[in-house]
Amino acid sequence: MDETLKITNTLSDPTRYYIYQYITDKHGPVSVQEIADKFTIHPNVARLHLSKLEDVMMVISETVKTGKGGRPSRHYRLSDHAIQLHFPYRNYQMLSDILLETMVTLGSEGQKALYITGKKFGEKLMLEEKQKNRTFGYVDSFDKRLALIVQAAHAAGLQPEFKLNGERILFEMFNCPFKELAKDHQDSVCKMHYEFLRGMFESVFNDIELKELGNMLNGCASCSYEAVAK
């Protein structure tokens, strides 16, 4: 069966779809019992849904020892396999590879243009978010500015989490939209994405210092940043 048909068939079941959404938002592994409790279903039914998701590589599983004796538990988490559905077929991944390879072959000037463009698209995302919220210019409070950033980060598919520590914004990103590209061009792609995020933050906070704290490609659970308004 075609991969697209397999995926659409798998997600056509509402419970299975919401289980996948739950795992996506969880940012970590889940057990069969956790899914059964969350969705008020029998563990055997939860296991069946999780197995269906694993069959199409949307999640992967591993055996985890409980430390309490007895049989090990099976935990499920999101896979790194990119799921793309296009009707009719489009190969945007190849286009991205071609464009990035082109920028890299141009040397320092190409990379400079890549970073400038990345920042510009971060600013563009925030402009679109302001327009959706009928907000123009700089909003009038820290909380409203941060709320716009949070909404935009969700809209960009970053699977974000935000925490406040005084005037410091701690930002974690659990999904990298450019992960496949970054595996071969980590330095260029991560710097471009840093500029993208800086464009987002500076669009509402004007003058801000953004510092990278962790990178998922270096073994961290997420890409994490600290933003401090000056």
Contacts in CASP RR format, 6 or more apart in sequence:
PFRMAT RR
TARGET T0000
AUTHOR 0000-0000-0000
METHOD contacts of the structure
MODEL  1
MDETLKITNTLSDPTRYYIYQYITDKHGPVSVQEIADKFTIHPNVARLHL
SKLEDVMMVISETVKTGKGGRPSRHYRLSDHAIQLHFPYRNYQMLSDILL
ETMVTLGSEGQKALYITGKKFGEKLMLEEKQKNRTFGYVDSFDKRLALIV
QAAHAAGLQPEFKLNGERILFEMFNCPFKELAKDHQDSVCKMHYEFLRGM
FESVFNDIELKELGNMLNGCASCSYEAVAK
1 9 0 8 1.000
3 56 0 8 1.000
4 85 0 8 1.000
6 55 0 8 1.000
6 56 0 8 1.000
7 56 0 8 1.000
7 58 0 8 1.000
7 83 0 8 1.000
7 85 0 8 1.000
8 85 0 8 1.000
10 16 0 8 1.000
10 52 0 8 1.000
10 53 0 8 1.000
10 55 0 8 1.000
10 56 0 8 1.000
10 58 0 8 1.000
11 17 0 8 1.000
11 20 0 8 1.000
13 49 0 8 1.000
13 52 0 8 1.000
15 39 0 8 1.000
15 41 0 8 1.000
15 49 0 8 1.000
16 49 0 8 1.000
16 52 0 8 1.000
16 53 0 8 1.000
18 39 0 8 1.000
19 35 0 8 1.000
19 39 0 8 1.000
19 46 0 8 1.000
19 49 0 8 1.000
19 50 0 8 1.000
19 53 0 8 1.000
20 53 0 8 1.000
20 58 0 8 1.000
20 59 0 8 1.000
22 30 0 8 1.000
22 35 0 8 1.000
22 38 0 8 1.000
22 39 0 8 1.000
23 30 0 8 1.000
23 53 0 8 1.000
23 59 0 8 1.000
23 76 0 8 1.000
23 77 0 8 1.000
23 78 0 8 1.000
24 78 0 8 1.000
24 159 0 8 1.000
25 159 0 8 1.000
27 159 0 8 1.000
27 161 0 8 1.000
27 174 0 8 1.000
27 221 0 8 1.000
27 222 0 8 1.000
28 77 0 8 1.000
28 78 0 8 1.000
29 62 0 8 1.000
29 64 0 8 1.000
29 75 0 8 1.000
29 76 0 8 1.000
29 77 0 8 1.000
30 75 0 8 1.000
30 76 0 8 1.000
30 77 0 8 1.000
31 73 0 8 1.000
31 74 0 8 1.000
31 75 0 8 1.000
31 76 0 8 1.000
32 43 0 8 1.000
32 46 0 8 1.000
32 47 0 8 1.000
32 50 0 8 1.000
32 73 0 8 1.000
32 74 0 8 1.000
32 76 0 8 1.000
33 43 0 8 1.000
33 46 0 8 1.000
35 41 0 8 1.000
35 46 0 8 1.000
35 49 0 8 1.000
35 50 0 8 1.000
35 76 0 8 1.000
36 42 0 8 1.000
36 43 0 8 1.000
36 45 0 8 1.000
36 46 0 8 1.000
39 46 0 8 1.000
41 49 0 8 1.000
50 59 0 8 1.000
50 61 0 8 1.000
50 76 0 8 1.000
53 59 0 8 1.000
53 76 0 8 1.000
54 60 0 8 1.000
54 61 0 8 1.000
54 76 0 8 1.000
57 79 0 8 1.000
57 81 0 8 1.000
57 83 0 8 1.000
58 78 0 8 1.000
58 79 0 8 1.000
58 81 0 8 1.000
58 83 0 8 1.000
59 76 0 8 1.000
59 77 0 8 1.000
59 78 0 8 1.000
59 79 0 8 1.000
60 76 0 8 1.000
60 77 0 8 1.000
60 78 0 8 1.000
60 79 0 8 1.000
61 74 0 8 1.000
61 75 0 8 1.000
61 76 0 8 1.000
61 77 0 8 1.000
62 74 0 8 1.000
62 75 0 8 1.000
62 77 0 8 1.000
63 72 0 8 1.000
63 73 0 8 1.000
63 74 0 8 1.000
63 75 0 8 1.000
64 72 0 8 1.000
64 73 0 8 1.000
64 74 0 8 1.000
64 75 0 8 1.000
65 72 0 8 1.000
65 73 0 8 1.000
66 72 0 8 1.000
66 73 0 8 1.000
80 179 0 8 1.000
82 93 0 8 1.000
82 179 0 8 1.000
82 180 0 8 1.000
84 92 0 8 1.000
84 93 0 8 1.000
86 92 0 8 1.000
93 180 0 8 1.000
96 178 0 8 1.000
96 181 0 8 1.000
97 181 0 8 1.000
100 114 0 8 1.000
100 181 0 8 1.000
100 185 0 8 1.000
100 188 0 8 1.000
100 189 0 8 1.000
103 110 0 8 1.000
103 111 0 8 1.000
103 113 0 8 1.000
103 114 0 8 1.000
103 188 0 8 1.000
104 110 0 8 1.000
104 111 0 8 1.000
104 185 0 8 1.000
104 188 0 8 1.000
106 113 0 8 1.000
111 188 0 8 1.000
111 191 0 8 1.000
114 188 0 8 1.000
114 191 0 8 1.000
114 192 0 8 1.000
115 191 0 8 1.000
115 192 0 8 1.000
115 195 0 8 1.000
116 195 0 8 1.000
117 192 0 8 1.000
118 192 0 8 1.000
118 193 0 8 1.000
118 195 0 8 1.000
118 196 0 8 1.000
118 199 0 8 1.000
119 195 0 8 1.000
119 196 0 8 1.000
119 198 0 8 1.000
119 199 0 8 1.000
120 199 0 8 1.000
121 196 0 8 1.000
122 196 0 8 1.000
122 197 0 8 1.000
122 199 0 8 1.000
122 200 0 8 1.000
122 203 0 8 1.000
123 199 0 8 1.000
123 200 0 8 1.000
123 202 0 8 1.000
123 203 0 8 1.000
125 152 0 8 1.000
125 155 0 8 1.000
125 156 0 8 1.000
125 196 0 8 1.000
125 200 0 8 1.000
126 148 0 8 1.000
126 149 0 8 1.000
126 152 0 8 1.000
126 199 0 8 1.000
126 200 0 8 1.000
126 203 0 8 1.000
126 204 0 8 1.000
127 203 0 8 1.000
128 152 0 8 1.000
129 148 0 8 1.000
129 151 0 8 1.000
129 152 0 8 1.000
129 155 0 8 1.000
130 136 0 8 1.000
130 137 0 8 1.000
130 148 0 8 1.000
133 148 0 8 1.000
133 151 0 8 1.000
135 144 0 8 1.000
135 148 0 8 1.000
138 145 0 8 1.000
138 204 0 8 1.000
138 206 0 8 1.000
139 145 0 8 1.000
139 148 0 8 1.000
139 204 0 8 1.000
142 229 0 8 1.000
145 204 0 8 1.000
145 205 0 8 1.000
146 162 0 8 1.000
146 164 0 8 1.000
146 169 0 8 1.000
148 204 0 8 1.000
149 162 0 8 1.000
149 169 0 8 1.000
149 200 0 8 1.000
149 201 0 8 1.000
149 204 0 8 1.000
150 160 0 8 1.000
150 162 0 8 1.000
152 200 0 8 1.000
153 160 0 8 1.000
153 162 0 8 1.000
153 171 0 8 1.000
153 173 0 8 1.000
153 200 0 8 1.000
154 160 0 8 1.000
156 177 0 8 1.000
157 175 0 8 1.000
157 177 0 8 1.000
158 173 0 8 1.000
158 174 0 8 1.000
158 175 0 8 1.000
158 176 0 8 1.000
158 177 0 8 1.000
159 173 0 8 1.000
159 174 0 8 1.000
159 175 0 8 1.000
160 171 0 8 1.000
160 172 0 8 1.000
160 173 0 8 1.000
160 174 0 8 1.000
161 171 0 8 1.000
161 172 0 8 1.000
161 174 0 8 1.000
161 222 0 8 1.000
162 169 0 8 1.000
162 170 0 8 1.000
162 171 0 8 1.000
162 172 0 8 1.000
163 169 0 8 1.000
163 170 0 8 1.000
164 170 0 8 1.000
167 228 0 8 1.000
167 229 0 8 1.000
168 226 0 8 1.000
168 227 0 8 1.000
168 228 0 8 1.000
169 226 0 8 1.000
169 227 0 8 1.000
169 228 0 8 1.000
170 213 0 8 1.000
170 224 0 8 1.000
170 225 0 8 1.000
170 226 0 8 1.000
171 197 0 8 1.000
171 224 0 8 1.000
171 225 0 8 1.000
171 226 0 8 1.000
171 227 0 8 1.000
172 222 0 8 1.000
172 223 0 8 1.000
172 224 0 8 1.000
172 225 0 8 1.000
173 222 0 8 1.000
173 223 0 8 1.000
173 224 0 8 1.000
173 225 0 8 1.000
174 216 0 8 1.000
174 221 0 8 1.000
174 222 0 8 1.000
176 182 0 8 1.000
176 193 0 8 1.000
176 216 0 8 1.000
176 217 0 8 1.000
176 223 0 8 1.000
178 189 0 8 1.000
178 192 0 8 1.000
178 193 0 8 1.000
179 216 0 8 1.000
179 217 0 8 1.000
181 189 0 8 1.000
182 189 0 8 1.000
182 190 0 8 1.000
182 193 0 8 1.000
182 217 0 8 1.000
183 217 0 8 1.000
186 217 0 8 1.000
190 212 0 8 1.000
190 215 0 8 1.000
190 217 0 8 1.000
190 223 0 8 1.000
193 223 0 8 1.000
194 210 0 8 1.000
194 212 0 8 1.000
197 210 0 8 1.000
197 225 0 8 1.000
198 208 0 8 1.000
198 210 0 8 1.000
201 208 0 8 1.000
201 210 0 8 1.000
201 227 0 8 1.000
202 208 0 8 1.000
205 227 0 8 1.000
205 229 0 8 1.000
207 229 0 8 1.000
207 230 0 8 1.000
208 227 0 8 1.000
208 228 0 8 1.000
208 229 0 8 1.000
208 230 0 8 1.000
209 227 0 8 1.000
209 228 0 8 1.000
209 230 0 8 1.000
210 225 0 8 1.000
210 226 0 8 1.000
210 227 0 8 1.000
211 225 0 8 1.000
211 226 0 8 1.000
211 227 0 8 1.000
211 228 0 8 1.000
212 223 0 8 1.000
212 224 0 8 1.000
212 225 0 8 1.000
213 224 0 8 1.000
213 225 0 8 1.000
213 226 0 8 1.000
214 220 0 8 1.000
214 222 0 8 1.000
214 223 0 8 1.000
214 224 0 8 1.000
214 225 0 8 1.000
215 223 0 8 1.000
216 222 0 8 1.000
216 223 0 8 1.000
END
